[in-house]
Amino acid sequence: MKALNTYLNFDGDARDAMTFYAKCLGGELTAQTFADMKMEGPPGSERRVIHARITKDGTPILMASDTIGNTPFTKGNNFWVSVDCESVAETDKLFAALGEGGTVMMALQNTFWNAYFGMLTDKFGIGWMFNHELPKKS
């Protein structure tokens, strides 16, 4: 696998939090809202952050998003471990292994950001995100 990163969830203040963390950590912040990505969501979700990332020297150091819809939110328990995988096969293998006895939140699938992605909560209650960037289409 390429890397493990912490992925934080917020309830509407992801941009403020990530701006603060970028200032503290000295990284570069990029953030996209649902409106930026032209994604439909529940009413009022247009300004919520669908994905934010702080990088330092080109390396991701922290990622985040706002919750959407009826997603439960609990301060202090709002993080995921994001696994940046090398291949679809590795993604499948790790998803199956860590998902044993857990709950699939989003089945592995191709996404609009050109990645193979899925989410699960393991049998210990830890949230895992699996992402493999697919080759760019020419």
Helices and strands as residue ranges (DSSP letters): E 3-10, H 14-25, E 28-33, E 49-56, E 59-66, E 79-84, H 88-99, E 103-110, E 115-121, E 127-133
